[in-house]
Amino acid sequence: MVDKVKPAGTSEEVKPRSVRVVLMALMIAMLLAMLDNMIIGTAMPTIVGELGGLEHLSWVVTAYTLATAASTPIWGKIGDMYGRKGAFLTSIVIFLIGSVLSGMAQDMGQLIGFRAIQGLGAGGLMVGVMAIIGDLIPPRERGKYQGMMAGVMALAMIGGPLVGGTITDHMGWRWSFYINLPLGAVALAMVTAVLHLPKKRSQGKIDYLGAALLTVAITSTVLVTTWGGTEYAWGSAEILALIVVGVLSTAAFLYAETKAAEPVMPLHIFRSRNFTLMSVIGFLVGFAMFGGVLYLPLFQQSVQGASATNSGLLLLPMLLSMMVVSLIAGRVTTSSGKYKIFPIAGGALMVVGMFLLATMDTGTTRLVSGLYMAVLGAGLGFLMQITMLVAQNSVEMKDMGVASSSATLFRTLGGSFGVALMGSLFTTRVTDTMAERLGPEAAGAAGSAQLDAASLAKLPEAVRDAYQHAVAAGTHSAFLLGAAIAVLGFAAAWFVKEVPLRGAGPAAPAGTADGEKAAPAAQESLAH
């Protein structure tokens, strides 16, 4: 029998064993959402070989990303209105249904549609994990569990490509989707058994108009960042039309939220300086992290001759550094209640790490690039969980879901912008450098695709040397942009106010000297 979890703000402390049981179930669910894309990326060449539809390949990822981003704020609001546990379990079921259907897909069109269903569930998984942790554990105590969340992320990024390759080679690509079923079943069973949140039933109606407008705005934004400079030129009619739609739908959404009885994203949460700053910093963290994850393996494979099979291991210095620093920051936050130094330190290290990565060239060794990655990882470690913790501490308990979903959404959108803008710079620089070294015609033939180590070895030495210099130049430009963006995050961190974190002891005052409103500390009994 699991010990009863006492409400935060009472004299009795939360039982560590019961919290760990609940968190284990949440981490498994979080692993589901994060591991999926990592596994599928490795299996994609085999999938295309069997199903065909190479021209639609990007949509397998885009459909998932779009559905995840668009559904994230809606899941958060549903959890706030009707209860966190029901929404979370529903999202797991939807994700597993999408996984089964994706594994049964007979053509690329079906796979794209079923991946969208998976994405709908994934949006609820990430938000549900963060919001339930926000309900269950006071911010003052939450820091000690940050290392677990960072560890799940590292496990997904390192293990995903290795697991995906092994499954595809020995069991077939369909099992890349079916592997979610046992994990999902365990998460469902554990959450159902050990997590007992108070049931809610809001009298208000879901803000369907706001949800629709927000979905259009997010979809337009993601498509602009996905298609711009790749499928269509940045100045093309298609991209300009998407930008116009995005701007108009955003404006209409903001107006609709001021009129809605139960807005899907209450604008009053942005009155908190800390919440707004954490949203901005989270966007910039997503920009840097996703850009780094994409272009670091590319540099190491193309320039340093590493194997694509072990691409997850190439990120180990960054991910281990991120996990260790996140754990240390969490422990310090729990013991001291202080956190402002961490966004500042994280911003500074992110700037330095990105700049160091921008200095890499064809002569950079793996040891040196590993050290540079560790610096960037340390910066991300200071920022990843602190941004969520401070964002949740800046709102009332009734808005915990929308706070968690908004913070997640901004990080996701930051990743989309990072991949798009860094990708555009990278492609332009690679093309220009190849043209300078080989001439326009030879550059077009050799630089039309990303080449792995095996393909590079078959090229004439002059072409191989030109391609490696071109990739190094491209990553230089991409990471230089990342460093410039990170400067904005460093600057924003200085404006964060040190609002006391709610703890398991006496509740913080209702209002603080800096004008931030402290959320009520009293909570209902959360788990039995």
Secondary structure, DSSP 8 states (H G I E B T S, - for coil): ----B--TTSSS---HHHHHHHHHHHHHHHHHHHHHHHHHHHHHHHHHHHH--GGGHHHHHHHHHHHHHHHHHHHHHHHHHH-HHHHHHHHHHHHHHHHHHHHT--SHHHHHHHHHHHHHHHHHHHHHHHHHHHHHS-HHHHGGGHHHHHHHHHHHHHHHHHHHHHHHHHT-TTHHHHTHHHHHHHHHHHHHHH--------SS---HHHHHHHHHHHHHHHHHHHHBTTTB-TTSHHHHHHHHHHHHHHHHHHHHHHH-SS-SS-GGGGGSHHHHHHHHHHHHHHHHHHHHHHHHHHHHHHTS---GGGHHHHTHHHHHHHHHHHHHHHHHHHHH---THHHHHHHHHHHHHHHHHHT--TT--HHHHHHHHHHHHHHHHHHHHHHHHHHHHTS-GGGHHHHHHHHHHHHHHHHHHHHHHHHHHHHHHHHHHHHHHH-HHHHHHHSSS---HHHHHTS-HHHHHHHHHHHHHHHHHHHHHHHHHHHHHHHHHTT--------SSS---SB-TTS-B---------B-
